[in-house]
């Protein structure tokens, strides 16, 4: 189809912007304009204005600006064409069709939508009538309020074979069969109602139109939940229940919660969590994951704590691996065993649910813990099997940068799990978790603090001059340009004691930022530093003419950046360790002139000489990192 500028201008002219926006937020007349509290950021004093004459809105607080179509895409979360179609339907305009076949399909879809809307009205009427008493009692036992019942459009399908068929006979049997409302058996038997004796819930598309139904049986019987079949309007593998309400809610919370079923979504919404969706009786599909990522970059998957719920979580994690890309992932919140969201909310309230969501694990943590507990790890063969399972996970990731980071992280964890003790020898490379094996800890306010080395074990400080300091500046400059590399190296960096106070402050700020944010950006680092000497130093490091550390190559070859940084950090960290080891070996030799002690002293001296040679190469080369 072709949407000309003239046609779009006519659509905007026929749309009352204040009326459109007033459906979602409270607006007030202010002279020739309207004002409201901005829906795109939290504020108490209205700074959001709507001008019907000019056809645009503008927020003087956050800068949000647009017309009716932009409102539908940004606030409602609709795709462009869906926004245009909804506005056109309200304005009484026909959307141009690309060809006669498309026009015919559009006309057919209109008829199906009308049939589904009529069915929804029928089910709602039945719930309020004599036949709906048992269904109303069930809603009361579940604690579902009248307001929630109206919001989600609960209805009731009578336990009869033809009541809906009779009520909607004007649409004709073929259309009702195509909409999934009637079942047309083979042979000479008549068609009959698909849903009978069930509590009914409408399933809506992103525009809020009914496209299918889900029915829960009252009393005994199977299946417990029955969904509409796939139809021209409904594809269960591409649809998420409650997406029409959760999508705009997610713009306020910056979050999407994925739960297992309809009633979980409804219980959460009634408790104040409006940004929840659910798949429709199937495992989360690739299409649904991509749809979630259009709303937020890291959706929270909140499944039951029983074996079935955790199995569903791992299925979703595995399905997401080929789709992962920078910034886009999943995280996993686990409910207490034996409880679904409704159980938890009833027993402990919304605060307990929020605590579960706050404790959500990143995708890599869930995969690591799952594989770690999948089988015993007592024999070399079992340990090798774990390594193979981790390799299979990384091989399934499509994006090369994300795959490289997962491989690096799994390699570090695997080595720390099985080889950390051997790496802890004094003159060997620094073990994971520098600073005497300690890790950064949170203080009582939740802030991350660097480890304090045990008395007598403080590493020699990196001097305020010389090759070590030069290489350290190069490493910090590279981390500023590539902040995604901070997390893989923060444990080793945190064990360094830096004589230059500005360099030390910069490194501490970078490490703290990496703990607070899943994705660290250069600009965010500079913002945290504020104005001052450390900020000015960081800005200077980012200038190519000040630190010519091959920025072009680093930008185009992230794998090389990761490898070079790993070597540079290792060389910096080894220096103090090797020097301390040499001092100790010399002390032992001077107290006991044995051949063994002399050999040990010479071996460590050779290691240190090789280290110093490599340090000089890295520090003096402009192509070091």
HUSUL-V508160 format. One record per residue. N is the residue number from 1. PSI is psi in radians with two decimals (* if undefined). OMEGA is omega in whole degrees, 0 to 359 (999 if undefined). D_CENTER is the distance of its C-alpha to the mean C-alpha in Angstrom with 1 decimal. Layout:
((N:PSI:OMEGA:D_CENTER) (N:PSI:OMEGA:D_CENTER))
//
This chain:
((1:2.70:180:34.4) (2:2.05:177:35.4) (3:1.79:183:34.4) (4:2.74:175:36.9) (5:-0.62:180:36.6) (6:-0.71:180:39.5) (7:-0.75:179:37.8) (8:-0.68:177:34.6) (9:-0.71:178:36.8) (10:-0.69:178:38.7) (11:-0.77:179:35.5) (12:-0.70:182:34.5) (13:-0.57:181:38.1) (14:-0.10:183:38.2) (15:2.16:174:35.0) (16:1.87:186:35.5) (17:-0.70:180:32.5) (18:-0.64:177:33.2) (19:-0.76:179:33.5) (20:-0.87:182:30.3) (21:-0.56:180:28.3) (22:-0.26:175:30.4) (23:-0.39:184:28.9) (24:-0.60:181:25.6) (25:2.84:179:26.8) (26:2.17:179:30.2) (27:2.63:181:32.3) (28:2.47:176:35.8) (29:2.33:179:38.7) (30:1.51:184:39.5) (31:-2.22:180:42.6) (32:-0.05:181:41.9) (33:-3.08:173:38.1) (34:2.71:178:35.6) (35:2.80:180:33.2) (36:2.89:170:30.2) (37:2.32:188:27.5) (38:2.26:178:24.7) (39:-0.13:183:21.8) (40:-0.19:173:19.6) (41:2.76:183:20.0) (42:2.20:176:21.5) (43:2.71:180:25.3) (44:-0.50:179:28.5) (45:2.19:185:31.0) (46:2.23:173:30.7) (47:0.18:182:30.2) (48:2.09:182:29.0) (49:2.61:180:32.0) (50:2.20:180:32.7) (51:1.83:182:35.6) (52:-0.63:183:36.8) (53:-0.78:181:39.7) (54:-0.23:174:37.5) (55:0.60:177:34.6) (56:2.79:171:31.8) (57:2.74:179:29.7) (58:2.40:175:29.0) (59:2.14:179:27.5) (60:-0.12:179:29.5) (61:-0.92:184:26.9) (62:-0.14:177:23.8) (63:0.06:178:25.5) (64:2.36:186:23.8) (65:2.47:177:26.3) (66:-3.10:179:27.0) (67:-2.87:183:29.0) (68:-0.72:181:28.7) (69:-0.75:179:26.7) (70:-0.66:177:24.2) (71:-0.77:183:23.9) (72:-0.62:181:23.0) (73:-0.69:185:20.4) (74:-0.72:184:18.8) (75:-0.70:180:19.3) (76:-0.31:179:19.4) (77:0.36:181:16.8) (78:2.54:167:19.5) (79:2.77:186:20.2) (80:-0.89:184:23.3) (81:-0.62:177:25.8) (82:-0.69:178:24.6) (83:-0.79:180:25.1) (84:-0.76:182:28.5) (85:-0.71:181:29.5) (86:-0.75:179:28.8) (87:-0.69:180:30.6) (88:-0.70:180:33.4) (89:-0.71:179:33.9) (90:-0.65:182:34.3) (91:-0.08:181:36.6) (92:0.55:180:38.7) (93:2.56:176:38.1) (94:2.23:175:37.9) (95:2.21:181:35.2) (96:2.34:178:37.0) (97:2.59:183:36.8) (98:-0.66:181:36.7) (99:2.99:182:39.5) (100:-0.62:180:41.5) (101:-0.69:177:39.4) (102:-0.68:179:36.2) (103:-0.67:179:38.3) (104:-0.74:178:39.4) (105:-0.69:179:35.8) (106:-0.71:179:34.8) (107:-0.70:178:37.9) (108:-0.76:180:37.1) (109:-0.67:178:33.6) (110:-0.76:178:35.1) (111:-0.72:179:37.5) (112:-0.72:178:34.8) (113:-0.72:180:32.7) (114:-0.67:178:35.9) (115:-0.72:180:36.7) (116:-0.66:178:33.3) (117:-0.69:178:33.8) (118:-0.69:178:37.3) (119:-0.70:178:36.1) (120:-0.75:178:33.6) (121:-0.70:179:36.6) (122:-0.85:182:38.7) (123:-0.70:179:36.4) (124:-0.73:179:35.9) (125:-0.70:181:39.7) (126:-0.62:179:40.3) (127:-0.63:180:38.0) (128:-0.14:183:40.2) (129:-2.93:183:43.4) (130:-0.68:183:45.6) (131:-0.30:186:43.7) (132:0.17:184:40.5) (133:-0.79:181:41.8) (134:-0.69:179:40.2) (135:-0.70:178:36.8) (136:-0.66:178:37.1) (137:-0.68:178:38.1) (138:-0.77:178:35.1) (139:-0.65:177:32.8) (140:-0.73:179:34.8) (141:-0.57:178:34.5) (142:-0.06:178:30.7) (143:0.41:181:30.8) (144:2.12:184:29.5) (145:2.88:177:31.1) (146:-0.66:180:32.9) (147:-0.75:178:30.5) (148:-0.67:178:27.6) (149:-0.75:180:29.9) (150:-0.70:182:30.6) (151:-0.75:184:27.1) (152:-0.06:173:25.9) (153:0.65:178:29.2) (154:2.52:176:30.5) (155:-3.03:180:33.6) (156:2.32:175:36.1) (157:2.01:182:37.5) (158:2.66:180:41.2) (159:1.22:181:42.4) (160:2.69:187:44.6) (161:-0.31:189:44.7) (162:0.22:183:45.4) (163:-0.80:179:44.7) (164:-0.71:180:41.7) (165:-0.72:180:43.6) (166:-0.74:183:46.5) (167:-0.54:185:44.6) (168:0.42:186:42.9) (169:-0.41:181:45.9) (170:-0.38:178:46.1) (171:-0.31:181:43.1) (172:2.50:183:44.9) (173:-0.75:182:44.0) (174:-0.71:180:42.6) (175:-0.67:180:39.9) (176:-0.59:175:39.0) (177:-0.78:180:38.8) (178:-0.56:178:36.5) (179:-0.12:180:34.3) (180:0.20:182:34.0) (181:-0.50:177:36.0) (182:2.67:173:39.2) (183:2.24:180:39.8) (184:1.71:183:42.6) (185:2.74:176:44.3) (186:2.68:179:46.3) (187:-2.66:187:50.1) (188:-0.01:181:52.1) (189:2.65:180:50.1) (190:2.75:174:48.7) (191:2.76:182:45.0) (192:2.89:183:43.5) (193:2.33:178:40.5) (194:-0.75:185:37.4) (195:2.15:181:36.2) (196:2.28:177:38.8) (197:0.66:184:38.9) (198:2.57:168:35.1) (199:2.22:189:33.0) (200:2.45:175:31.2) (201:2.23:176:27.8) (202:2.48:173:27.2) (203:2.17:188:24.1) (204:2.72:174:23.4) (205:-3.09:184:22.0) (206:-0.43:180:19.9) (207:0.01:178:23.3) (208:0.17:179:24.2) (209:2.44:178:26.9) (210:2.17:180:27.8) (211:-0.22:181:27.3) (212:3.10:178:27.6) (213:2.66:168:28.3) (214:2.36:182:27.4) (215:2.26:177:30.4) (216:2.28:182:30.7) (217:2.56:176:34.1) (218:2.08:184:36.2) (219:-2.72:184:38.2) (220:2.72:177:38.6) (221:2.84:179:37.7) (222:2.60:352:35.3) (223:2.75:179:32.7) (224:-0.78:176:31.2) (225:2.39:178:28.8) (226:2.17:178:29.9) (227:2.76:170:27.9) (228:2.64:173:29.4) (229:2.95:173:30.0) (230:2.37:181:28.4) (231:3.09:174:30.3) (232:-0.40:179:30.5) (233:-0.43:194:28.2) (234:2.15:172:25.8) (235:1.87:189:23.8) (236:-0.43:178:22.0) (237:-0.21:179:19.8) (238:-0.05:187:18.5) (239:2.50:174:18.5) (240:2.24:179:16.2) (241:2.34:177:18.3) (242:0.28:182:18.2) (243:-0.47:181:16.2) (244:-0.55:179:19.1) (245:-0.63:184:18.6) (246:-0.55:183:14.9) (247:-0.90:176:14.2) (248:-0.57:179:16.5) (249:-0.62:182:15.5) (250:-0.43:179:11.9) (251:-0.38:176:13.7) (252:-0.67:186:15.3) (253:-0.36:186:12.7) (254:0.49:188:9.7) (255:2.56:168:7.8) (256:2.28:179:8.0) (257:2.25:178:9.5) (258:2.09:179:10.7) (259:-3.11:192:14.1) (260:-0.50:186:17.1) (261:3.08:182:19.6) (262:-0.88:187:21.2) (263:-0.49:173:22.8) (264:-0.79:178:19.7) (265:-0.78:185:18.2) (266:-0.71:178:21.6) (267:-0.72:178:22.0) (268:-0.76:181:18.8) (269:-0.72:180:19.9) (270:-0.45:179:23.3) (271:0.03:177:22.1) (272:0.04:178:20.3) (273:1.51:187:16.7) (274:-0.12:188:16.9) (275:0.76:181:13.3) (276:2.50:176:13.4) (277:2.99:178:13.9) (278:2.51:169:15.4) (279:3.00:190:16.5) (280:1.26:175:20.2) (281:0.12:179:21.9) (282:2.90:172:20.4) (283:2.67:179:17.7) (284:2.24:184:14.4) (285:2.93:177:15.5) (286:-0.72:180:14.5) (287:-0.70:180:15.3) (288:-0.65:177:13.1) (289:-0.79:179:10.0) (290:-0.65:179:11.1) (291:-0.69:177:11.8) (292:-0.72:182:8.5) (293:-0.33:175:7.3) (294:-0.34:180:10.4) (295:-0.86:178:9.4) (296:2.78:183:6.1) (297:-0.51:182:4.3) (298:1.48:177:0.5) (299:2.69:176:3.6) (300:2.07:176:6.1) (301:2.05:186:8.9) (302:1.67:183:12.1) (303:2.85:181:15.1) (304:2.68:183:18.6) (305:-0.03:179:19.9) (306:3.10:185:22.7) (307:-0.70:180:23.1) (308:-0.72:179:22.2) (309:-0.72:180:18.9) (310:-0.55:175:18.0) (311:-0.70:177:19.3) (312:-0.66:179:17.1) (313:-0.76:180:14.0) (314:-0.62:176:15.4) (315:-0.76:179:16.3) (316:-0.72:179:12.8) (317:-0.78:181:11.8) (318:-0.68:181:14.9) (319:-0.48:182:14.5) (320:-0.38:189:11.3) (321:-0.86:181:13.2) (322:-0.30:185:15.3) (323:-0.23:186:12.7) (324:2.49:175:10.6) (325:2.90:185:11.3) (326:2.23:178:11.2) (327:-0.33:185:8.2) (328:2.13:182:6.1) (329:-2.86:175:4.9) (330:2.74:167:4.4) (331:2.85:194:6.0) (332:2.11:175:9.3) (333:2.30:184:11.7) (334:2.16:178:15.2) (335:2.72:176:17.9) (336:2.54:184:21.5) (337:2.33:178:23.5) (338:0.06:181:25.4) (339:2.42:168:23.4) (340:3.08:182:21.3) (341:-0.68:180:19.7) (342:-0.75:179:23.1) (343:-0.81:182:25.0) (344:-0.76:180:23.0) (345:-0.70:179:23.3) (346:-0.72:185:27.0) (347:-0.69:191:27.7) (348:-0.14:176:25.9) (349:3.10:185:24.5) (350:-0.53:180:21.4) (351:-0.67:179:21.3) (352:-0.66:178:20.9) (353:-0.72:179:17.9) (354:-0.66:179:16.3) (355:-0.67:177:17.2) (356:-0.75:180:15.5) (357:-0.67:180:12.1) (358:-0.45:182:12.8) (359:0.23:183:13.6) (360:2.44:180:10.4) (361:2.45:170:10.6) (362:2.78:182:8.5) (363:-0.78:184:9.1) (364:-0.60:179:12.2) (365:-0.73:180:13.6) (366:-0.74:179:13.5) (367:-0.77:181:15.2) (368:-0.85:182:17.6) (369:-0.62:178:18.7) (370:-0.83:182:19.1) (371:-0.56:180:21.3) (372:-0.59:182:23.2) (373:0.05:185:24.3) (374:-0.47:184:24.9) (375:2.80:177:28.5) (376:2.74:180:31.1) (377:0.78:186:31.2) (378:-0.50:186:34.9) (379:2.81:176:36.4) (380:-0.63:181:35.9) (381:-0.69:179:35.2) (382:-0.65:177:32.4) (383:-0.70:177:30.8) (384:-0.59:178:31.2) (385:-0.67:175:29.5) (386:-0.79:180:26.4) (387:-0.69:180:26.4) (388:-0.68:179:26.8) (389:-0.69:177:23.9) (390:-0.66:178:21.6) (391:-0.66:178:23.2) (392:-0.65:178:22.5) (393:-0.87:182:18.7) (394:-0.63:179:18.8) (395:-0.45:182:21.2) (396:-0.22:182:18.9) (397:2.23:185:16.3) (398:-0.72:186:17.4) (399:2.21:187:16.5) (400:-0.68:180:19.2) (401:-0.79:179:17.7) (402:-0.74:178:14.6) (403:-0.75:180:17.2) (404:-0.71:180:19.5) (405:-0.71:177:17.2) (406:-0.76:180:16.4) (407:-0.76:180:20.2) (408:-0.79:183:21.1) (409:-0.76:178:19.0) (410:-0.69:179:20.3) (411:-0.76:179:23.8) (412:-0.79:181:23.7) (413:-0.72:180:22.8) (414:-0.77:180:25.3) (415:-0.74:179:28.0) (416:-0.58:182:27.4) (417:-0.72:188:27.7) (418:-0.37:187:30.9) (419:0.07:186:32.6) (420:-0.67:184:31.9) (421:-0.73:181:35.4) (422:-0.59:182:37.2) (423:-0.17:185:35.3) (424:-0.04:178:36.4) (425:2.52:191:40.1) (426:-0.65:187:41.2) (427:0.15:178:42.0) (428:2.95:178:39.0) (429:2.62:184:35.7) (430:2.36:178:33.6) (431:2.71:176:31.6) (432:2.26:183:27.9) (433:1.14:183:27.5) (434:-3.11:182:30.2) (435:0.82:178:32.3) (436:0.45:179:34.4) (437:-0.02:179:31.5) (438:2.77:178:29.9) (439:2.81:174:26.2) (440:2.50:181:24.9) (441:2.75:174:24.9) (442:2.45:172:23.7) (443:-3.05:185:26.6) (444:-0.34:177:27.2) (445:-0.01:179:25.3) (446:0.07:180:22.2) (447:2.57:180:22.9) (448:2.33:180:22.8) (449:2.46:180:26.4) (450:2.75:181:27.8) (451:2.59:175:30.0) (452:2.08:183:33.7) (453:2.56:178:35.9) (454:2.68:180:38.5) (455:2.34:178:42.0) (456:-0.08:182:43.9) (457:0.22:183:40.9) (458:2.24:181:39.6) (459:2.68:177:39.0) (460:2.40:182:41.1) (461:2.57:171:39.6) (462:2.12:188:38.6) (463:2.86:180:41.5) (464:0.07:178:41.5) (465:3.13:178:43.1) (466:-3.04:187:43.8) (467:-0.67:180:41.8) (468:-0.77:180:39.1) (469:-0.67:178:38.3) (470:-0.77:180:38.3) (471:-0.66:178:35.9) (472:-0.75:178:33.6) (473:-0.69:179:33.6) (474:-0.72:179:32.7) (475:-0.82:181:29.8) (476:-0.64:177:28.4) (477:-0.73:179:29.0) (478:-0.68:178:27.0) (479:-0.57:175:24.1) (480:-0.70:180:24.2) (481:-0.50:183:24.0) (482:1.21:186:21.3) (483:-0.30:176:19.3) (484:-0.27:180:16.7) (485:-0.06:182:19.8) (486:-0.87:185:20.3) (487:-0.79:181:18.3) (488:-0.40:186:20.2) (489:0.02:190:23.4) (490:-0.58:180:23.1) (491:-0.79:182:24.8) (492:-0.70:179:27.8) (493:-0.62:184:27.9) (494:-0.32:178:27.9) (495:-0.13:180:31.2) (496:2.55:175:33.0) (497:1.99:192:35.5) (498:2.21:182:36.0) (499:-0.65:181:39.4) (500:1.99:185:38.3) (501:-0.60:181:36.7) (502:-0.76:177:34.8) (503:-0.68:179:33.2) (504:-0.74:179:32.4) (505:-0.70:180:30.8) (506:-0.81:181:28.7) (507:-0.75:179:27.5) (508:-0.71:180:26.7) (509:-0.71:180:24.7) (510:-0.73:181:22.6) (511:-0.75:179:22.0) (512:-0.74:180:21.1) (513:-0.67:181:18.6) (514:-0.48:176:16.8) (515:-0.60:184:16.6) (516:-0.53:187:15.3) (517:2.39:176:12.6) (518:-0.67:178:10.0) (519:2.02:182:11.1) (520:2.39:178:14.7) (521:2.67:182:16.8) (522:-0.79:182:20.6) (523:-0.63:178:21.1) (524:-0.67:177:19.1) (525:-0.81:181:21.4) (526:-0.66:179:24.4) (527:-0.73:180:23.5) (528:-0.64:181:23.3) (529:-0.47:181:26.6) (530:-2.80:179:28.3) (531:2.47:180:31.8) (532:-2.96:185:34.3) (533:-0.74:182:35.5) (534:-0.74:178:32.3) (535:-0.82:181:30.6) (536:-0.67:178:33.6) (537:-0.75:179:33.7) (538:-0.76:177:30.0) (539:-0.67:178:30.8) (540:-0.67:179:33.8) (541:-0.52:182:32.0) (542:-0.21:179:29.8) (543:2.20:184:33.1) (544:-0.53:182:34.0) (545:-0.22:179:37.7) (546:-0.74:178:37.2) (547:1.63:184:35.2) (548:1.31:183:35.8) (549:0.98:178:33.5) (550:1.06:181:33.0) (551:-0.59:182:30.1) (552:-0.77:181:30.4) (553:-0.66:181:30.1) (554:-0.61:181:27.1) (555:-0.65:188:25.3) (556:-0.24:183:26.1) (557:1.38:184:26.0) (558:-0.55:178:22.9) (559:-0.69:179:24.2) (560:-0.66:177:27.5) (561:-0.85:182:26.0) (562:-0.76:181:24.2) (563:-0.80:182:27.5) (564:-0.70:177:29.7) (565:-0.72:180:27.7) (566:-0.76:180:27.8) (567:-0.76:183:31.5) (568:-0.76:179:32.2) (569:-0.72:179:30.3) (570:-0.75:180:32.2) (571:-0.75:179:35.5) (572:-0.80:184:35.0) (573:-0.56:182:34.2) (574:-0.52:186:37.0) (575:-1.01:179:39.7) (576:-0.65:180:40.1) (577:-0.80:181:39.8) (578:-0.67:179:42.5) (579:-0.75:178:44.7) (580:-0.70:179:44.5) (581:-0.66:180:45.2) (582:-0.71:177:48.2) (583:-0.79:181:49.6) (584:-0.73:179:49.5) (585:-0.68:178:51.1) (586:-0.71:179:53.8) (587:-0.76:180:54.5) (588:-0.71:181:54.9) (589:-0.69:181:57.2) (590:-0.42:177:59.3) (591:-0.32:180:59.9) (592:1.71:185:60.6) (593:1.02:179:61.9) (594:2.79:179:60.9) (595:-0.64:181:60.1) (596:-0.77:180:56.7) (597:-0.66:177:55.7) (598:-0.76:180:57.0) (599:-0.70:180:55.0) (600:-0.76:179:51.8) (601:-0.76:182:52.4) (602:-0.61:180:53.1) (603:-0.77:180:50.0) (604:-0.65:178:47.7) (605:-0.69:178:49.6) (606:-0.72:177:49.0) (607:-0.73:181:45.3) (608:-0.67:178:45.3) (609:-0.74:178:47.4) (610:-0.70:177:45.0) (611:-0.80:182:42.1) (612:-0.61:178:44.1) (613:-0.79:180:44.9) (614:-0.65:177:41.2) (615:-0.76:180:40.3) (616:-0.72:179:43.0) (617:-0.81:182:41.8) (618:-0.74:184:38.2) (619:-0.56:185:39.4) (620:-0.27:183:42.1) (621:2.31:175:40.3) (622:-0.08:180:38.5) (623:0.53:189:36.6) (624:-0.69:183:35.3) (625:*:999:31.6))
//
